[in-house]
Amino acid sequence: MGAPGAARSAELSAARTARLLGELIQIDGSDMRGSRTPAVRAATLLVYVDDATSRVMELCFAESESTFDYFRATRRYLERHGEADGLLTAIG
């Protein structure tokens, strides 16, 4: 017999989440420079987050939020996790 009520729902939710992992990755950058660290060069944090699970898939410190740095971080993401169905960013 199947799991009753809430347990069955949790099983389906876990299976759905596992199936959707990596389907859509949201990418964003955050400038981490502050008044206490003006001389730090690599102070932008690039973050890759799985949309279905909110799991952080990749973190990368870079000098800036440039195309080159995003390409480098995306290459690292692809080497570790393989292709995503889609990448979403709001750069600009």
VMD Tcl script that builds the backbone (N, CA, C; Angstrom):
set m [mol new atoms 276]
animate dup $m
set s [atomselect $m all]
$s set {name element resname resid chain x y z} {
  {N N MET 1 A 0.832 -1.187 0.000}
  {CA C MET 1 A 0.000 0.000 0.000}
  {C C MET 1 A 0.873 1.245 0.000}
  {N N GLY 2 A 0.319 2.303 -0.538}
  {CA C GLY 2 A 1.027 3.575 -0.566}
  {C C GLY 2 A 1.001 4.258 0.783}
  {N N ALA 3 A 1.807 5.264 0.894}
  {CA C ALA 3 A 1.873 6.035 2.133}
  {C C ALA 3 A 0.597 6.856 2.299}
  {N N PRO 4 A 0.101 6.981 3.521}
  {CA C PRO 4 A -1.125 7.732 3.736}
  {C C PRO 4 A -0.896 9.248 3.677}
  {N N GLY 5 A -1.907 9.962 3.190}
  {CA C GLY 5 A -2.007 11.414 3.229}
  {C C GLY 5 A -0.743 12.221 3.059}
  {N N ALA 6 A -0.312 12.851 4.150}
  {CA C ALA 6 A 0.815 13.789 4.125}
  {C C ALA 6 A 2.119 13.111 3.715}
  {N N ALA 7 A 2.310 11.868 4.148}
  {CA C ALA 7 A 3.542 11.155 3.801}
  {C C ALA 7 A 3.604 10.923 2.287}
  {N N ARG 8 A 2.485 10.562 1.692}
  {CA C ARG 8 A 2.419 10.338 0.248}
  {C C ARG 8 A 2.690 11.649 -0.501}
  {N N SER 9 A 2.111 12.731 -0.009}
  {CA C SER 9 A 2.311 14.037 -0.609}
  {C C SER 9 A 3.784 14.448 -0.549}
  {N N ALA 10 A 4.444 14.183 0.582}
  {CA C ALA 10 A 5.866 14.505 0.737}
  {C C ALA 10 A 6.710 13.691 -0.243}
  {N N GLU 11 A 6.345 12.418 -0.452}
  {CA C GLU 11 A 7.069 11.581 -1.408}
  {C C GLU 11 A 6.950 12.139 -2.819}
  {N N LEU 12 A 5.744 12.533 -3.193}
  {CA C LEU 12 A 5.524 13.090 -4.529}
  {C C LEU 12 A 6.267 14.409 -4.691}
  {N N SER 13 A 6.245 15.234 -3.656}
  {CA C SER 13 A 6.934 16.515 -3.706}
  {C C SER 13 A 8.440 16.321 -3.861}
  {N N ALA 14 A 9.014 15.377 -3.121}
  {CA C ALA 14 A 10.454 15.097 -3.211}
  {C C ALA 14 A 10.813 14.592 -4.607}
  {N N ALA 15 A 9.972 13.717 -5.168}
  {CA C ALA 15 A 10.229 13.190 -6.506}
  {C C ALA 15 A 10.138 14.301 -7.549}
  {N N ARG 16 A 9.156 15.160 -7.425}
  {CA C ARG 16 A 8.981 16.277 -8.363}
  {C C ARG 16 A 10.171 17.224 -8.272}
  {N N THR 17 A 10.601 17.528 -7.055}
  {CA C THR 17 A 11.731 18.432 -6.857}
  {C C THR 17 A 12.996 17.845 -7.458}
  {N N ALA 18 A 13.228 16.555 -7.257}
  {CA C ALA 18 A 14.418 15.905 -7.814}
  {C C ALA 18 A 14.383 15.951 -9.338}
  {N N ARG 19 A 13.203 15.775 -9.909}
  {CA C ARG 19 A 13.060 15.801 -11.362}
  {C C ARG 19 A 13.319 17.204 -11.925}
  {N N LEU 20 A 12.961 18.230 -11.166}
  {CA C LEU 20 A 13.105 19.608 -11.631}
  {C C LEU 20 A 14.467 20.221 -11.326}
  {N N LEU 21 A 15.274 19.559 -10.494}
  {CA C LEU 21 A 16.596 20.087 -10.127}
  {C C LEU 21 A 17.410 20.363 -11.380}
  {N N GLY 22 A 17.895 21.586 -11.503}
  {CA C GLY 22 A 18.717 21.951 -12.648}
  {C C GLY 22 A 17.933 22.405 -13.864}
  {N N GLU 23 A 16.609 22.392 -13.780}
  {CA C GLU 23 A 15.808 22.803 -14.931}
  {C C GLU 23 A 15.969 24.294 -15.212}
  {N N LEU 24 A 15.918 25.114 -14.159}
  {CA C LEU 24 A 16.094 26.555 -14.320}
  {C C LEU 24 A 17.021 27.048 -13.217}
  {N N ILE 25 A 18.108 27.680 -13.616}
  {CA C ILE 25 A 19.088 28.212 -12.678}
  {C C ILE 25 A 19.043 29.736 -12.740}
  {N N GLN 26 A 18.843 30.358 -11.594}
  {CA C GLN 26 A 18.858 31.815 -11.506}
  {C C GLN 26 A 20.273 32.263 -11.157}
  {N N ILE 27 A 20.759 33.282 -11.856}
  {CA C ILE 27 A 22.114 33.778 -11.666}
  {C C ILE 27 A 22.038 35.234 -11.219}
  {N N ASP 28 A 22.829 35.569 -10.215}
  {CA C ASP 28 A 22.864 36.961 -9.768}
  {C C ASP 28 A 24.238 37.274 -9.206}
  {N N GLY 29 A 24.573 38.541 -9.179}
  {CA C GLY 29 A 25.829 38.993 -8.624}
  {C C GLY 29 A 25.577 40.017 -7.538}
  {N N SER 30 A 26.470 40.047 -6.568}
  {CA C SER 30 A 26.339 40.991 -5.465}
  {C C SER 30 A 27.708 41.579 -5.142}
  {N N ASP 31 A 27.772 42.899 -5.154}
  {CA C ASP 31 A 29.028 43.584 -4.824}
  {C C ASP 31 A 29.248 43.478 -3.320}
  {N N MET 32 A 30.340 42.869 -2.920}
  {CA C MET 32 A 30.619 42.618 -1.504}
  {C C MET 32 A 31.594 43.649 -0.914}
  {N N ARG 33 A 31.996 44.630 -1.711}
  {CA C ARG 33 A 32.936 45.638 -1.210}
  {C C ARG 33 A 32.250 46.493 -0.155}
  {N N GLY 34 A 32.996 46.829 0.843}
  {CA C GLY 34 A 32.469 47.688 1.898}
  {C C GLY 34 A 33.529 48.676 2.332}
  {N N SER 35 A 33.195 49.525 3.235}
  {CA C SER 35 A 34.159 50.523 3.695}
  {C C SER 35 A 35.323 49.885 4.436}
  {N N ARG 36 A 35.118 48.661 4.948}
  {CA C ARG 36 A 36.209 47.991 5.686}
  {C C ARG 36 A 37.171 47.266 4.766}
  {N N THR 37 A 36.789 47.033 3.505}
  {CA C THR 37 A 37.651 46.281 2.589}
  {C C THR 37 A 37.815 46.988 1.247}
  {N N PRO 38 A 38.260 48.237 1.230}
  {CA C PRO 38 A 38.350 48.957 -0.041}
  {C C PRO 38 A 39.414 48.412 -0.985}
  {N N ALA 39 A 40.420 47.732 -0.483}
  {CA C ALA 39 A 41.514 47.254 -1.328}
  {C C ALA 39 A 41.272 45.842 -1.872}
  {N N VAL 40 A 40.214 45.189 -1.479}
  {CA C VAL 40 A 39.938 43.831 -1.946}
  {C C VAL 40 A 39.524 43.873 -3.409}
  {N N ARG 41 A 40.200 43.091 -4.248}
  {CA C ARG 41 A 39.910 43.102 -5.691}
  {C C ARG 41 A 38.738 42.200 -6.034}
  {N N ALA 42 A 38.796 40.933 -5.641}
  {CA C ALA 42 A 37.732 39.986 -5.985}
  {C C ALA 42 A 36.621 40.094 -4.955}
  {N N ALA 43 A 35.752 41.068 -5.161}
  {CA C ALA 43 A 34.754 41.340 -4.140}
  {C C ALA 43 A 33.329 41.300 -4.666}
  {N N THR 44 A 33.111 40.668 -5.809}
  {CA C THR 44 A 31.757 40.460 -6.315}
  {C C THR 44 A 31.458 38.972 -6.209}
  {N N LEU 45 A 30.356 38.655 -5.605}
  {CA C LEU 45 A 29.957 37.254 -5.444}
  {C C LEU 45 A 28.923 36.914 -6.500}
  {N N LEU 46 A 29.229 35.922 -7.359}
  {CA C LEU 46 A 28.288 35.428 -8.354}
  {C C LEU 46 A 27.643 34.160 -7.793}
  {N N VAL 47 A 26.322 34.110 -7.835}
  {CA C VAL 47 A 25.573 33.020 -7.214}
  {C C VAL 47 A 24.656 32.370 -8.247}
  {N N TYR 48 A 24.665 31.040 -8.282}
  {CA C TYR 48 A 23.790 30.250 -9.151}
  {C C TYR 48 A 22.853 29.458 -8.242}
  {N N VAL 49 A 21.544 29.715 -8.343}
  {CA C VAL 49 A 20.556 29.106 -7.449}
  {C C VAL 49 A 19.539 28.324 -8.276}
  {N N ASP 50 A 19.288 27.073 -7.887}
  {CA C ASP 50 A 18.278 26.261 -8.544}
  {C C ASP 50 A 16.893 26.807 -8.210}
  {N N ASP 51 A 16.094 27.079 -9.229}
  {CA C ASP 51 A 14.781 27.698 -9.037}
  {C C ASP 51 A 13.800 26.781 -8.311}
  {N N ALA 52 A 13.837 25.488 -8.568}
  {CA C ALA 52 A 12.871 24.558 -7.979}
  {C C ALA 52 A 13.136 24.274 -6.504}
  {N N THR 53 A 14.407 24.291 -6.116}
  {CA C THR 53 A 14.757 23.865 -4.754}
  {C C THR 53 A 15.361 24.979 -3.904}
  {N N SER 54 A 15.712 26.102 -4.506}
  {CA C SER 54 A 16.426 27.208 -3.845}
  {C C SER 54 A 17.808 26.779 -3.364}
  {N N ARG 55 A 18.313 25.700 -3.908}
  {CA C ARG 55 A 19.641 25.196 -3.552}
  {C C ARG 55 A 20.720 26.013 -4.260}
  {N N VAL 56 A 21.720 26.438 -3.514}
  {CA C VAL 56 A 22.845 27.155 -4.107}
  {C C VAL 56 A 23.695 26.126 -4.855}
  {N N MET 57 A 23.819 26.329 -6.157}
  {CA C MET 57 A 24.524 25.363 -6.994}
  {C C MET 57 A 25.978 25.768 -7.253}
  {N N GLU 58 A 26.236 27.061 -7.236}
  {CA C GLU 58 A 27.588 27.541 -7.518}
  {C C GLU 58 A 27.778 28.916 -6.880}
  {N N LEU 59 A 28.935 29.123 -6.293}
  {CA C LEU 59 A 29.351 30.428 -5.762}
  {C C LEU 59 A 30.715 30.732 -6.349}
  {N N CYS 60 A 30.919 31.972 -6.733}
  {CA C CYS 60 A 32.196 32.341 -7.317}
  {C C CYS 60 A 32.505 33.794 -7.008}
  {N N PHE 61 A 33.674 34.071 -6.431}
  {CA C PHE 61 A 34.108 35.449 -6.246}
  {C C PHE 61 A 34.798 35.911 -7.522}
  {N N ALA 62 A 34.506 37.139 -7.914}
  {CA C ALA 62 A 35.080 37.708 -9.128}
  {C C ALA 62 A 35.449 39.165 -8.866}
  {N N GLU 63 A 36.253 39.732 -9.762}
  {CA C GLU 63 A 36.632 41.141 -9.623}
  {C C GLU 63 A 35.447 42.061 -9.878}
  {N N SER 64 A 34.575 41.653 -10.799}
  {CA C SER 64 A 33.414 42.481 -11.133}
  {C C SER 64 A 32.298 41.576 -11.657}
  {N N GLU 65 A 31.180 42.180 -11.967}
  {CA C GLU 65 A 30.055 41.444 -12.527}
  {C C GLU 65 A 30.114 41.571 -14.051}
  {N N SER 66 A 31.224 41.119 -14.622}
  {CA C SER 66 A 31.460 41.265 -16.057}
  {C C SER 66 A 31.030 40.014 -16.818}
  {N N THR 67 A 30.896 40.166 -18.128}
  {CA C THR 67 A 30.549 39.025 -18.978}
  {C C THR 67 A 31.593 37.926 -18.836}
  {N N PHE 68 A 32.882 38.302 -18.857}
  {CA C PHE 68 A 33.955 37.318 -18.729}
  {C C PHE 68 A 33.827 36.527 -17.425}
  {N N ASP 69 A 33.567 37.232 -16.309}
  {CA C ASP 69 A 33.448 36.545 -15.021}
  {C C ASP 69 A 32.221 35.627 -14.986}
  {N N TYR 70 A 31.125 36.056 -15.605}
  {CA C TYR 70 A 29.952 35.177 -15.696}
  {C C TYR 70 A 30.251 33.944 -16.548}
  {N N PHE 71 A 30.976 34.121 -17.653}
  {CA C PHE 71 A 31.353 32.973 -18.484}
  {C C PHE 71 A 32.204 31.988 -17.691}
  {N N ARG 72 A 33.163 32.528 -16.935}
  {CA C ARG 72 A 34.041 31.666 -16.130}
  {C C ARG 72 A 33.228 30.893 -15.082}
  {N N ALA 73 A 32.329 31.589 -14.408}
  {CA C ALA 73 A 31.499 30.939 -13.386}
  {C C ALA 73 A 30.540 29.929 -14.017}
  {N N THR 74 A 30.013 30.256 -15.190}
  {CA C THR 74 A 29.103 29.331 -15.878}
  {C C THR 74 A 29.850 28.077 -16.306}
  {N N ARG 75 A 31.071 28.232 -16.762}
  {CA C ARG 75 A 31.881 27.057 -17.121}
  {C C ARG 75 A 32.060 26.144 -15.907}
  {N N ARG 76 A 32.370 26.741 -14.746}
  {CA C ARG 76 A 32.506 25.947 -13.514}
  {C C ARG 76 A 31.200 25.235 -13.181}
  {N N TYR 77 A 30.081 25.951 -13.305}
  {CA C TYR 77 A 28.777 25.335 -13.043}
  {C C TYR 77 A 28.564 24.128 -13.967}
  {N N LEU 78 A 28.808 24.312 -15.267}
  {CA C LEU 78 A 28.594 23.241 -16.237}
  {C C LEU 78 A 29.506 22.045 -15.987}
  {N N GLU 79 A 30.755 22.295 -15.608}
  {CA C GLU 79 A 31.680 21.197 -15.313}
  {C C GLU 79 A 31.222 20.393 -14.109}
  {N N ARG 80 A 30.626 21.049 -13.130}
  {CA C ARG 80 A 30.199 20.363 -11.903}
  {C C ARG 80 A 28.827 19.723 -12.007}
  {N N HIS 81 A 27.896 20.370 -12.737}
  {CA C HIS 81 A 26.500 19.930 -12.703}
  {C C HIS 81 A 25.923 19.542 -14.053}
  {N N GLY 82 A 26.640 19.793 -15.127}
  {CA C GLY 82 A 26.098 19.508 -16.451}
  {C C GLY 82 A 25.160 20.631 -16.896}
  {N N GLU 83 A 24.520 20.392 -18.024}
  {CA C GLU 83 A 23.653 21.417 -18.602}
  {C C GLU 83 A 22.408 21.665 -17.773}
  {N N ALA 84 A 22.020 22.911 -17.722}
  {CA C ALA 84 A 20.717 23.290 -17.175}
  {C C ALA 84 A 19.788 23.502 -18.367}
  {N N ASP 85 A 18.500 23.327 -18.158}
  {CA C ASP 85 A 17.560 23.589 -19.254}
  {C C ASP 85 A 17.495 25.077 -19.554}
  {N N GLY 86 A 17.707 25.904 -18.516}
  {CA C GLY 86 A 17.664 27.342 -18.731}
  {C C GLY 86 A 18.432 28.081 -17.672}
  {N N LEU 87 A 19.012 29.201 -18.058}
  {CA C LEU 87 A 19.695 30.093 -17.127}
  {C C LEU 87 A 18.954 31.424 -17.167}
  {N N LEU 88 A 18.661 31.975 -15.998}
  {CA C LEU 88 A 17.922 33.222 -15.896}
  {C C LEU 88 A 18.746 34.243 -15.141}
  {N N THR 89 A 18.910 35.409 -15.740}
  {CA C THR 89 A 19.635 36.475 -15.060}
  {C C THR 89 A 18.971 37.811 -15.351}
  {N N ALA 90 A 19.193 38.752 -14.485}
  {CA C ALA 90 A 18.636 40.100 -14.656}
  {C C ALA 90 A 19.765 41.109 -14.678}
  {N N ILE 91 A 20.793 40.831 -15.454}
  {CA C ILE 91 A 21.951 41.722 -15.541}
  {C C ILE 91 A 21.553 42.964 -16.334}
  {N N GLY 92 A 22.052 44.086 -15.842}
  {CA C GLY 92 A 21.826 45.291 -16.616}
  {C C GLY 92 A 21.081 46.245 -15.879}
}
mol reanalyze $m
mol bondsrecalc $m
mol representation Tube
mol addrep $m
